[in-house]
Amino acid sequence: MKNTILILISLLFVTGASEGKEASEGKEALSLQERKILSKLIPSIPTLPLATNPDDIAGDFIPSGETVSLKLHSLTAANRQHIHDASVANISNETSPRLIISALFMVLLLCVYFIRPKETEYVEEPGPQEKAHREKEKQEQKQQEQSRKKSEEKELDDCRVKAEQGDANAQYKLAWMYSTGQGVLQDYNEAVKWLRKSAEQGDASAQDNLGLMYYDGQGVPQDDKEATKWLRKSAEQGYAKAHYNLGVMHVKGRGVLQDYVMAHMYWNIAAVGGDKEAIKGRSAIEKQMTASQVEKAQDLAREWMKAHK
């Protein structure tokens, strides 16, 4: 339907353009009209037969079908202009209604296309087998969801029991569940509570995450110095993430003095531990350091790793 309307509109434009062209070329195609008007104004002027040899007949001849109209030199300029204007007006009167009808038809087509009611798509009703299959899928999804919830509840209960018994790993896991809202409502206060219990038992992951909780002020008042303390405890155990986080603290000057040499050292150590973010950070700050500063940072990193083998 859309393509058909576009084709019709294109044809109307082409028709209108050709008609306009014919009207604009009226001066060259008015010989017939001139003859009609001329015959009305001066009935006595004859229409001469077609000249086989124009040189044999005096005057200017314009071939048109089977006859030739003689342009008499005796006509005044005003008469000739009057004949021409009358011919143009006659052609315009014949052409204008056609153009108006074409334009109205084009507007009608556009209205029909844009105002027509939207076609409704036919949706095939599923058969009995398809309905049964869909219902079975819904039941399976419901059962899987119920099974997942039961599993999470059991995992939470087991983890809580172990955490309360003093298991550092269970305490850290329970803290992670509260921090992310996995299986329980998200609660930063509970997360900090169990992180602290695990961190105090020396769990490096718990120490690093407790430092970040202080850094961000989640579950505890924001405290950069306390964050640095726990990050250093974790880093002393060789935890690469803690080294990376300490590097950030030294770059930003939070909890410590801003020091690119120390930041480079910590990121060097973290990079050796496989931390990709540390590798990127180290390359970035090297552009703002002198060669001697980079060399010093590398020496410090080697000394730290040697001391913590």
PALUMRO-264189 format. One record per residue: residue number from 0; y, x, z of N, C-alpha, C in turn. Coordinates in steps of 0.02 Angstrom, whole numbers, always signed. Atoms other than C-alpha are relative to their C-alpha. Last residue first. Layout:
<rs>
[r NUM,[Y,X,Z],[Y,X,Z],[Y,X,Z]];
...
</rs>
This chain:
<rs>
[r 308,[+66,+1,+33],[-696,+2941,+2543],[-53,-26,+47]];
[r 307,[+34,+63,-13],[-534,+2892,+2628],[-66,-5,-39]];
[r 306,[+6,+12,-71],[-450,+3061,+2646],[-41,-62,+16]];
[r 305,[+42,-54,-28],[-484,+3111,+2466],[-12,-13,+74]];
[r 304,[+70,+14,+20],[-419,+2943,+2405],[-48,+53,+28]];
[r 303,[+24,+60,-36],[-258,+2966,+2504],[-73,-12,-16]];
[r 302,[+10,-17,-70],[-232,+3145,+2443],[-28,-59,+39]];
[r 301,[+60,-42,-5],[-259,+3096,+2262],[-16,+18,+73]];
[r 300,[+58,+42,+13],[-135,+2954,+2278],[-64,+39,+6]];
[r 299,[+11,+41,-59],[-6,+3067,+2359],[-62,-45,-8]];
[r 298,[+26,-44,-53],[-24,+3194,+2218],[-16,-39,+63]];
[r 297,[+70,-15,+17],[-2,+3057,+2088],[-33,+45,+52]];
[r 296,[+39,+61,-13],[+156,+2996,+2173],[-74,+11,-14]];
[r 295,[+6,+6,-72],[+227,+3173,+2176],[-43,-60,+19]];
[r 294,[+47,-52,-22],[+192,+3196,+1991],[-12,-4,+75]];
[r 293,[+67,+22,+21],[+277,+3031,+1951],[-52,+49,+24]];
[r 292,[+19,+56,-42],[+429,+3082,+2053],[-70,-26,-17]];
[r 291,[+18,-28,-66],[+437,+3252,+1967],[-20,-56,+48]];
[r 290,[+66,-32,+6],[+432,+3170,+1795],[-23,+28,+67]];
[r 289,[-3,-66,+31],[+577,+3056,+1841],[-71,+29,-2]];
[r 288,[+10,-57,-44],[+550,+2872,+1874],[+7,+65,-39]];
[r 287,[-60,-5,-42],[+615,+2714,+1791],[-5,+59,+48]];
[r 286,[-58,-6,+44],[+493,+2719,+1644],[+64,+8,+40]];
[r 285,[-5,-70,+22],[+353,+2755,+1769],[+61,+11,-45]];
[r 284,[-48,-36,-42],[+392,+2585,+1846],[+5,+74,-19]];
[r 283,[-68,+27,+3],[+315,+2489,+1701],[+48,+42,+42]];
[r 282,[-31,-20,+63],[+159,+2596,+1678],[+73,-23,-4]];
[r 281,[-11,-73,-1],[+116,+2577,+1862],[+34,+24,-63]];
[r 280,[-57,-14,-42],[+141,+2389,+1855],[+16,+75,+3]];
[r 279,[-61,+22,+34],[+25,+2369,+1706],[+62,+18,+41]];
[r 278,[-8,-45,+57],[-113,+2473,+1788],[+64,-18,-38]];
[r 277,[-26,-64,-26],[-90,+2379,+1952],[+12,+49,-57]];
[r 276,[-71,+10,-13],[-111,+2213,+1862],[+32,+64,+25]];
[r 275,[-36,-2,+64],[-277,+2275,+1791],[+75,-9,+10]];
[r 274,[-49,+54,+2],[-352,+2315,+1963],[+43,+6,-62]];
[r 273,[+12,+48,+55],[-506,+2423,+1931],[+49,-58,-3]];
[r 272,[+46,+52,-23],[-516,+2520,+2096],[-11,-55,-52]];
[r 271,[+66,-33,-4],[-438,+2671,+2009],[-53,-50,+22]];
[r 270,[+24,-7,+69],[-295,+2555,+1964],[-68,+34,-2]];
[r 269,[+27,+65,+21],[-277,+2505,+2147],[-28,+4,-71]];
[r 268,[+62,+10,-37],[-257,+2689,+2196],[-33,-66,-21]];
[r 267,[+47,-49,+25],[-126,+2717,+2061],[-69,-10,+32]];
[r 266,[+26,+28,+63],[-40,+2556,+2110],[-48,+48,-34]];
[r 265,[+45,+56,-15],[-25,+2619,+2288],[-29,-30,-63]];
[r 264,[+60,-25,-35],[+44,+2788,+2233],[-49,-57,+12]];
[r 263,[+42,-32,+51],[+164,+2711,+2107],[-65,+25,+31]];
[r 262,[+27,+55,+40],[+233,+2596,+2244],[-48,+28,-53]];
[r 261,[+54,+31,-39],[+251,+2746,+2359],[-32,-58,-39]];
[r 260,[+53,-51,-7],[+350,+2842,+2226],[-59,-30,+38]];
[r 259,[+42,+1,+59],[+449,+2686,+2180],[-57,+51,+4]];
[r 258,[+23,-68,+14],[+516,+2667,+2358],[-49,-2,-60]];
[r 257,[+20,-3,+71],[+614,+2516,+2417],[-16,+72,-18]];
[r 256,[-53,-24,+44],[+614,+2528,+2606],[-24,+2,-72]];
[r 255,[-4,-73,+3],[+481,+2421,+2689],[+61,+19,-42]];
[r 254,[+39,-25,-56],[+455,+2239,+2741],[+0,+75,+5]];
[r 253,[+11,+53,-49],[+514,+2187,+2568],[-46,+25,+55]];
[r 252,[-33,-18,-63],[+588,+2328,+2464],[-6,-54,+52]];
[r 251,[-51,+49,-18],[+544,+2245,+2299],[+38,+18,+64]];
[r 250,[-45,+9,+58],[+452,+2395,+2227],[+57,-46,+19]];
[r 249,[-43,-60,+7],[+380,+2442,+2397],[+47,-5,-59]];
[r 248,[-45,-3,-57],[+313,+2265,+2432],[+49,+59,-6]];
[r 247,[-52,+50,+12],[+239,+2256,+2257],[+52,+1,+55]];
[r 246,[-43,-27,+53],[+145,+2419,+2286],[+57,-48,-16]];
[r 245,[-45,-48,-33],[+81,+2348,+2450],[+47,+32,-51]];
[r 244,[-51,+38,-35],[+11,+2200,+2351],[+49,+45,+38]];
[r 243,[-47,+28,+49],[-80,+2317,+2231],[+57,-38,+35]];
[r 242,[-39,-55,+27],[-155,+2416,+2374],[+51,-26,-52]];
[r 241,[-50,-16,-51],[-210,+2254,+2458],[+44,+58,-23]];
[r 240,[-52,+51,+3],[-295,+2198,+2297],[+55,+14,+52]];
[r 239,[-46,-13,+56],[-391,+2363,+2289],[+58,-51,-3]];
[r 238,[-2,+63,+37],[-471,+2345,+2462],[+55,+6,-54]];
[r 237,[+11,-11,+71],[-503,+2526,+2516],[+1,-63,-43]];
[r 236,[+72,+9,+12],[-527,+2490,+2702],[-16,+7,-75]];
[r 235,[+34,-56,-32],[-355,+2562,+2738],[-76,-4,-10]];
[r 234,[-1,-57,+45],[-287,+2439,+2611],[-37,+60,+30]];
[r 233,[+48,+12,+54],[-341,+2291,+2719],[-4,+60,-46]];
[r 232,[+67,+0,-31],[-254,+2358,+2874],[-54,-10,-54]];
[r 231,[+19,-70,-12],[-103,+2401,+2766],[-69,+4,+32]];
[r 230,[+17,-30,+64],[-94,+2222,+2701],[-23,+73,+8]];
[r 229,[+66,+22,+18],[-101,+2155,+2878],[-23,+28,-68]];
[r 228,[+49,-23,-49],[+47,+2258,+2936],[-71,-18,-21]];
[r 227,[+14,-71,+14],[+148,+2229,+2776],[-54,+27,+47]];
[r 226,[+39,-3,+63],[+134,+2040,+2798],[-20,+72,-15]];
[r 225,[+68,+20,-18],[+190,+2055,+2980],[-46,+1,-62]];
[r 224,[+29,-55,-40],[+341,+2153,+2920],[-71,-16,+21]];
[r 223,[+20,-56,+43],[+379,+2028,+2781],[-33,+57,+39]];
[r 222,[-12,-62,-38],[+379,+1875,+2897],[-26,+59,-42]];
[r 221,[-2,-56,+46],[+386,+1696,+2832],[+20,+64,+37]];
[r 220,[-68,-17,+20],[+343,+1577,+2974],[-1,+62,-46]];
[r 219,[-32,-42,-51],[+158,+1530,+2969],[+72,+12,-22]];
[r 218,[+38,+9,-62],[+50,+1403,+2875],[+28,+41,+58]];
[r 217,[+44,+58,+3],[+121,+1469,+2711],[-42,-4,+63]];
[r 216,[-20,+48,-51],[+271,+1586,+2730],[-40,-64,-3]];
[r 215,[-24,+62,+31],[+242,+1674,+2563],[+25,-52,+52]];
[r 214,[-46,-17,+54],[+228,+1851,+2633],[+32,-63,-30]];
[r 213,[-63,-19,-31],[+150,+1789,+2795],[+53,+16,-53]];
[r 212,[-25,+61,-32],[+15,+1699,+2696],[+66,+13,+36]];
[r 211,[-33,+41,+52],[-2,+1853,+2586],[+27,-65,+29]];
[r 210,[-63,-32,+17],[-39,+1962,+2739],[+39,-40,-52]];
[r 209,[-44,+17,-56],[-171,+1836,+2793],[+68,+32,-11]];
[r 208,[-25,+68,+9],[-247,+1852,+2620],[+45,-23,+57]];
[r 207,[-45,+3,+58],[-259,+2041,+2631],[+29,-69,-8]];
[r 206,[-61,-36,-18],[-331,+2036,+2808],[+51,-3,-57]];
[r 205,[-38,+44,-45],[-458,+1902,+2758],[+66,+33,+20]];
[r 204,[-25,+55,+40],[-516,+2006,+2610],[+44,-47,+42]];
[r 203,[-56,-24,+42],[-530,+2161,+2720],[+31,-56,-43]];
[r 202,[+15,+19,+69],[-637,+2075,+2854],[+61,+17,-44]];
[r 201,[+0,-55,+47],[-602,+2175,+3012],[-18,-17,-72]];
[r 200,[+66,-30,-2],[-650,+2052,+3150],[-7,+56,-53]];
[r 199,[+4,-37,-63],[-466,+2015,+3176],[-68,+32,+9]];
[r 198,[-37,-63,+6],[-457,+1968,+2993],[-5,+42,+63]];
[r 197,[+39,-45,+42],[-595,+1836,+3012],[+34,+69,-5]];
[r 196,[+63,-14,-35],[-511,+1749,+3160],[-42,+51,-39]];
[r 195,[-15,-45,-55],[-341,+1766,+3075],[-64,+20,+38]];
[r 194,[-13,-67,+27],[-406,+1690,+2915],[+11,+50,+56]];
[r 193,[+65,-31,+13],[-481,+1544,+3013],[+8,+68,-33]];
[r 192,[+40,-4,-62],[-315,+1494,+3092],[-66,+37,-12]];
[r 191,[-24,-59,-37],[-215,+1535,+2935],[-42,+10,+64]];
[r 190,[+18,-59,+39],[-321,+1411,+2833],[+20,+64,+38]];
[r 189,[+72,-13,-13],[-307,+1279,+2969],[-22,+62,-37]];
[r 188,[+5,-19,-71],[-117,+1292,+2961],[-73,+16,+18]];
[r 187,[-16,-71,-9],[-120,+1296,+2771],[-6,+22,+73]];
[r 186,[-34,-7,-64],[-209,+1126,+2760],[+11,+75,+13]];
[r 185,[-33,-65,-4],[-274,+1061,+2594],[+41,+3,+65]];
[r 184,[-71,+5,+13],[-385,+910,+2626],[+33,+68,+10]];
[r 183,[-39,+25,-57],[-566,+960,+2620],[+72,-10,-22]];
[r 182,[+45,+36,-45],[-701,+995,+2489],[+34,-29,+61]];
[r 181,[+66,+7,+29],[-593,+1129,+2406],[-47,-34,+50]];
[r 180,[+16,+71,+0],[-414,+1102,+2462],[-67,-14,-30]];
[r 179,[+2,+27,+68],[-365,+1278,+2408],[-13,-76,-3]];
[r 178,[-58,-24,+38],[-309,+1348,+2577],[+3,-32,-70]];
[r 177,[-60,+34,-23],[-430,+1241,+2677],[+62,+21,-40]];
[r 176,[+9,+71,+16],[-578,+1299,+2573],[+62,-40,+22]];
[r 175,[-12,+8,+73],[-518,+1481,+2580],[-4,-74,-19]];
[r 174,[-72,-8,+10],[-507,+1473,+2770],[+18,-11,-73]];
[r 173,[-29,+63,-25],[-685,+1406,+2778],[+76,+1,-9]];
[r 172,[+16,+52,+49],[-742,+1552,+2668],[+31,-67,+20]];
[r 171,[-42,-12,+59],[-652,+1678,+2779],[-11,-55,-52]];
[r 170,[-70,+14,-18],[-729,+1603,+2936],[+47,+9,-60]];
[r 169,[-7,+72,-1],[-900,+1600,+2853],[+71,-20,+19]];
[r 168,[+3,+23,+70],[-883,+1785,+2810],[+9,-76,-4]];
[r 167,[-63,-17,+34],[-825,+1827,+2986],[+1,-25,-73]];
[r 166,[+16,-34,+62],[-971,+1734,+3072],[+64,+12,-41]];
[r 165,[-30,-67,+5],[-908,+1694,+3246],[-17,+38,-63]];
[r 164,[+44,-47,-34],[-1018,+1545,+3295],[+25,+73,-6]];
[r 163,[-10,+10,-72],[-874,+1430,+3251],[-45,+46,+41]];
[r 162,[-66,-26,-17],[-878,+1502,+3076],[+13,-6,+75]];
[r 161,[+3,-73,-1],[-1065,+1474,+3062],[+66,+31,+21]];
[r 160,[+45,-19,-55],[-1050,+1291,+3110],[-3,+75,+7]];
[r 159,[-37,+10,-62],[-898,+1267,+2997],[-43,+22,+61]];
[r 158,[-49,-54,-6],[-989,+1344,+2850],[+38,-5,+66]];
[r 157,[+35,-63,-14],[-1141,+1231,+2874],[+50,+57,+12]];
[r 156,[+29,+5,-68],[-1031,+1076,+2886],[-35,+65,+19]];
[r 155,[-54,-3,-49],[-927,+1126,+2736],[-27,-1,+71]];
[r 154,[-25,-69,-1],[-1080,+1163,+2632],[+55,+9,+51]];
[r 153,[+51,-40,-35],[-1156,+995,+2680],[+22,+73,+6]];
[r 152,[-1,+19,-71],[-996,+904,+2634],[-50,+42,+40]];
[r 151,[-60,-30,-30],[-984,+999,+2470],[+4,-15,+75]];
[r 150,[+10,-73,-3],[-1163,+956,+2426],[+59,+34,+33]];
[r 149,[+47,-12,-55],[-1137,+772,+2470],[-12,+75,+9]];
[r 148,[-35,+12,-63],[-982,+768,+2361],[-46,+14,+60]];
[r 147,[-47,-56,-11],[-1073,+848,+2216],[+36,-7,+67]];
[r 146,[+38,-59,-19],[-1218,+725,+2231],[+45,+60,+15]];
[r 145,[+23,+11,-68],[-1100,+577,+2230],[-39,+60,+26]];
[r 144,[-59,-5,-43],[-1014,+645,+2075],[-20,-9,+74]];
[r 143,[-19,-70,-4],[-1181,+675,+1990],[+60,+11,+46]];
[r 142,[+48,-34,-43],[-1239,+499,+2033],[+17,+74,+8]];
[r 141,[-12,+22,-69],[-1081,+424,+1961],[-47,+35,+48]];
[r 140,[-61,-32,-23],[-1098,+526,+1803],[+16,-18,+72]];
[r 139,[+15,-71,-11],[-1278,+470,+1784],[+61,+38,+25]];
[r 138,[+40,-6,-61],[-1231,+288,+1810],[-16,+72,+16]];
[r 137,[-44,+13,-57],[-1093,+300,+1681],[-37,+8,+66]];
[r 136,[-43,-59,-8],[-1212,+381,+1556],[+47,-9,+60]];
[r 135,[+42,-52,-29],[-1339,+241,+1582],[+41,+64,+13]];
[r 134,[+8,+18,-70],[-1206,+109,+1551],[-42,+53,+37]];
[r 133,[-63,-14,-35],[-1159,+195,+1391],[-5,-15,+74]];
[r 132,[-10,-72,-3],[-1339,+199,+1332],[+63,+19,+38]];
[r 131,[+46,-25,-50],[-1367,+16,+1376],[+8,+75,+9]];
[r 130,[-25,+21,-66],[-1212,-34,+1281],[-44,+28,+56]];
[r 129,[-58,-42,-15],[-1268,+68,+1130],[+29,-17,+69]];
[r 128,[+23,-68,-15],[-1439,-13,+1134],[+57,+46,+19]];
[r 127,[+34,-1,-66],[-1366,-189,+1147],[-23,+70,+20]];
[r 126,[+61,+40,-5],[-1247,-161,+1000],[-32,+7,+69]];
[r 125,[+62,-38,-7],[-1070,-99,+1012],[-61,-45,+10]];
[r 124,[+29,+13,-65],[-936,-217,+944],[-66,+39,+7]];
[r 123,[+66,+29,+1],[-854,-142,+792],[-28,-6,+71]];
[r 122,[+44,-40,-42],[-671,-114,+813],[-68,-34,+3]];
[r 121,[+61,+35,-21],[-565,-183,+673],[-45,+47,+38]];
[r 120,[+62,-32,+20],[-397,-102,+665],[-59,-39,+28]];
[r 119,[+45,-13,-56],[-248,-217,+677],[-65,+29,-25]];
[r 118,[+69,+19,+12],[-121,-204,+538],[-43,+19,+60]];
[r 117,[+47,-57,-3],[+56,-195,+600],[-72,-25,-7]];
[r 116,[+36,-8,-64],[+161,-343,+546],[-51,+56,-4]];
[r 115,[+64,+35,+0],[+272,-315,+392],[-36,+11,+66]];
[r 114,[-2,+56,-47],[+450,-263,+431],[-68,-35,+5]];
[r 113,[-18,-20,-68],[+445,-88,+355],[-2,-56,+51]];
[r 112,[+40,-56,-26],[+348,-124,+195],[+15,+14,+73]];
[r 111,[+70,+21,-7],[+414,-299,+157],[-41,+56,+32]];
[r 110,[+4,+47,-56],[+593,-243,+191],[-72,-21,+13]];
[r 109,[-8,-38,-62],[+573,-93,+77],[-6,-44,+61]];
[r 108,[+61,-39,-11],[+503,-202,-62],[+4,+40,+65]];
[r 107,[+53,+46,-21],[+647,-325,-43],[-65,+36,+14]];
[r 106,[-13,+16,-70],[+775,-184,-52],[-54,-46,+28]];
[r 105,[+17,-60,-39],[+695,-123,-214],[+10,-12,+74]];
[r 104,[+73,-4,-3],[+700,-299,-287],[-23,+60,+42]];
[r 103,[+23,+52,-46],[+883,-315,-242],[-75,+2,+8]];
[r 102,[-17,-21,-68],[+922,-149,-327],[-25,-49,+52]];
[r 101,[+44,-56,-18],[+827,-197,-485],[+13,+22,+71]];
[r 100,[+67,+27,-13],[+915,-367,-492],[-48,+55,+22]];
[r 99,[-4,+37,-63],[+1085,-283,-473],[-69,-28,+18]];
[r 98,[-3,-48,-55],[+1044,-156,-609],[+0,-35,+67]];
[r 97,[+66,-33,-4],[+987,-292,-729],[-1,+50,+58]];
[r 96,[+49,+44,-32],[+1142,-397,-692],[-68,+32,+8]];
[r 95,[-11,+9,-72],[+1255,-246,-729],[-50,-47,+32]];
[r 94,[+40,-46,-40],[+1180,-201,-900],[+4,-16,+75]];
[r 93,[+72,+9,+13],[+1236,-347,-1010],[-42,+41,+48]];
[r 92,[+18,+67,-21],[+1411,-357,-935],[-74,-13,-11]];
[r 91,[+1,+1,-74],[+1427,-167,-947],[-22,-69,+24]];
[r 90,[+62,-35,-22],[+1378,-174,-1132],[-7,-3,+76]];
[r 89,[+57,+41,+19],[+1510,-306,-1168],[-65,+31,+23]];
[r 88,[+3,+56,-48],[+1643,-211,-1069],[-60,-43,-16]];
[r 87,[+24,-26,-64],[+1606,-53,-1169],[-9,-56,+50]];
[r 86,[+72,-17,+8],[+1623,-148,-1334],[-29,+24,+65]];
[r 85,[+37,+63,+2],[+1789,-229,-1282],[-75,+13,-6]];
[r 84,[+2,+26,-68],[+1858,-60,-1234],[-40,-65,+2]];
[r 83,[+44,-42,-42],[+1810,+16,-1403],[-7,-29,+71]];
[r 82,[+69,+12,+22],[+1887,-127,-1504],[-48,+38,+44]];
[r 81,[+18,+67,-23],[+2048,-118,-1404],[-72,-16,-18]];
[r 80,[+14,-4,-72],[+2055,+70,-1429],[-21,-67,+28]];
[r 79,[+64,-35,-8],[+2037,+47,-1619],[-19,+5,+75]];
[r 78,[+54,+45,+19],[+2174,-83,-1620],[-69,+31,+12]];
[r 77,[+6,+52,-52],[+2292,+28,-1520],[-57,-48,-15]];
[r 76,[+36,-29,-57],[+2261,+175,-1637],[-11,-52,+54]];
[r 75,[-42,-40,-45],[+2314,+69,-1786],[-44,+27,+57]];
[r 74,[-3,+27,-68],[+2191,+12,-1916],[+42,+45,+43]];
[r 73,[-58,+42,-7],[+2238,+70,-2095],[+6,-31,+69]];
[r 72,[-55,-41,-24],[+2117,+216,-2083],[+62,-42,+10]];
[r 71,[-59,+0,+44],[+1978,+92,-2096],[+56,+40,+31]];
[r 70,[-56,-7,-47],[+1821,+140,-2004],[+62,+6,-42]];
[r 69,[-56,-40,+24],[+1690,+71,-2127],[+54,+1,+53]];
[r 68,[-65,+31,-15],[+1533,+9,-2044],[+55,+47,-21]];
[r 67,[-47,-50,-23],[+1372,+65,-2128],[+66,-35,+11]];
[r 66,[-70,+6,+22],[+1222,-47,-2153],[+41,+56,+28]];
[r 65,[-4,+9,+72],[+1032,-41,-2151],[+71,-3,-25]];
[r 64,[+50,+45,+29],[+1004,+30,-1977],[+8,-3,-75]];
[r 63,[+28,+41,-54],[+1166,+115,-1920],[-47,-51,-32]];
[r 62,[+63,+36,+16],[+1241,+256,-2023],[-22,-40,+60]];
[r 61,[+47,-13,-55],[+1424,+296,-1979],[-63,-38,-14]];
[r 60,[+55,+47,-7],[+1541,+314,-2130],[-44,+20,+58]];
[r 59,[+52,-27,-45],[+1712,+396,-2137],[-53,-53,+10]];
[r 58,[+0,+22,-69],[+1823,+352,-2286],[-57,+30,+40]];
[r 57,[-55,-25,-39],[+1805,+363,-2475],[-4,-28,+71]];
[r 56,[-39,+55,-28],[+1636,+334,-2552],[+54,+29,+44]];
[r 55,[-20,+47,+52],[+1547,+452,-2673],[+45,-54,+25]];
[r 54,[-56,-28,+37],[+1541,+596,-2547],[+26,-48,-53]];
[r 53,[-64,+13,-33],[+1437,+490,-2429],[+59,+27,-39]];
[r 52,[-36,-63,+5],[+1291,+490,-2553],[+69,-10,+30]];
[r 51,[+50,-50,+13],[+1161,+355,-2522],[+30,+69,-5]];
[r 50,[-17,-47,+54],[+1288,+248,-2439],[-55,+51,-8]];
[r 49,[+13,-69,-19],[+1218,+103,-2339],[+14,+46,-59]];
[r 48,[+70,-21,+0],[+1297,-59,-2393],[-6,+74,+16]];
[r 47,[+23,-30,+61],[+1474,-101,-2340],[-73,+19,+4]];
[r 46,[+50,-49,-22],[+1522,-221,-2204],[-34,+27,-62]];
[r 45,[+71,+7,+19],[+1679,-307,-2261],[-43,+52,+34]];
[r 44,[+25,-68,+12],[+1846,-318,-2171],[-75,-5,-15]];
[r 43,[-3,-18,+72],[+1910,-495,-2197],[-28,+68,-14]];
[r 42,[+58,+27,+37],[+1852,-556,-2026],[-2,+24,-72]];
[r 41,[-21,-3,+71],[+1974,-439,-1938],[-57,-25,-43]];
[r 40,[-73,-13,+5],[+1966,-467,-1750],[+24,-4,-72]];
[r 39,[-36,+56,-31],[+1796,-552,-1747],[+75,+9,-8]];
[r 38,[+7,+58,+44],[+1718,-432,-1874],[+36,-61,+28]];
[r 37,[-43,-9,+59],[+1789,-285,-1780],[-3,-62,-45]];
[r 36,[-69,+13,-21],[+1713,-346,-1617],[+46,+3,-60]];
[r 35,[-6,+70,-20],[+1540,-360,-1697],[+72,-17,+18]];
[r 34,[+2,+42,+60],[+1559,-196,-1793],[+8,-74,+18]];
[r 33,[-64,-6,+36],[+1617,-107,-1638],[+1,-45,-61]];
[r 32,[-49,+41,-35],[+1468,-174,-1544],[+68,+2,-35]];
[r 31,[+18,+70,+10],[+1348,-105,-1674],[+51,-45,+33]];
[r 30,[-13,+18,+69],[+1435,+65,-1677],[-14,-74,-13]];
[r 29,[-36,+62,+5],[+1446,+76,-1490],[+11,-24,-72]];
[r 28,[+47,+52,+22],[+1314,+207,-1458],[+33,-67,-8]];
[r 27,[+38,-23,+58],[+1416,+368,-1447],[-45,-55,-27]];
[r 26,[-45,-20,+53],[+1554,+299,-1334],[-38,+19,-63]];
[r 25,[-24,+57,+39],[+1427,+206,-1231],[+43,+19,-58]];
[r 24,[-3,-23,+69],[+1341,+364,-1174],[+25,-55,-47]];
[r 23,[-46,-57,+4],[+1383,+328,-993],[+6,+26,-70]];
[r 22,[-69,+23,-7],[+1307,+154,-1010],[+49,+56,-7]];
[r 21,[-20,+35,+61],[+1146,+223,-1083],[+72,-23,+5]];
[r 20,[-11,-50,+53],[+1136,+351,-942],[+22,-34,-65]];
[r 19,[-64,-32,-12],[+1161,+216,-813],[+17,+50,-53]];
[r 18,[-52,+48,+18],[+1019,+118,-891],[+69,+29,+10]];
[r 17,[-4,+3,+73],[+909,+272,-887],[+52,-49,-24]];
[r 16,[-31,-61,+26],[+951,+304,-704],[+7,-2,-76]];
[r 15,[-72,+2,-13],[+918,+124,-657],[+35,+60,-28]];
[r 14,[-29,+52,+43],[+748,+128,-741],[+75,-3,+8]];
[r 13,[+0,-26,+69],[+703,+295,-660],[+32,-50,-47]];
[r 12,[-51,-52,+4],[+757,+230,-489],[+4,+28,-71]];
[r 11,[-65,+33,-1],[+656,+72,-514],[+56,+50,-6]];
[r 10,[-11,+29,+66],[+504,+173,-566],[+67,-35,-4]];
[r 9,[-14,-54,+47],[+518,+280,-409],[+15,-27,-69]];
[r 8,[-69,-22,-13],[+532,+124,-301],[+19,+55,-48]];
[r 7,[-46,+51,+26],[+375,+54,-382],[+72,+20,+10]];
[r 6,[+2,-4,+73],[+279,+217,-353],[+49,-50,-31]];
[r 5,[-37,-60,+21],[+334,+224,-170],[+3,+7,-76]];
[r 4,[-72,+13,-9],[+279,+45,-146],[+41,+59,-21]];
[r 3,[-22,+48,+52],[+108,+81,-220],[+74,-13,+5]];
[r 2,[-6,-36,+64],[+86,+237,-111],[+25,-46,-56]];
[r 1,[-58,-44,-5],[+121,+137,+47],[+12,+36,-65]];
[r 0,[-60,+41,+0],[+0,+0,+0],[+63,+43,+0]];
</rs>
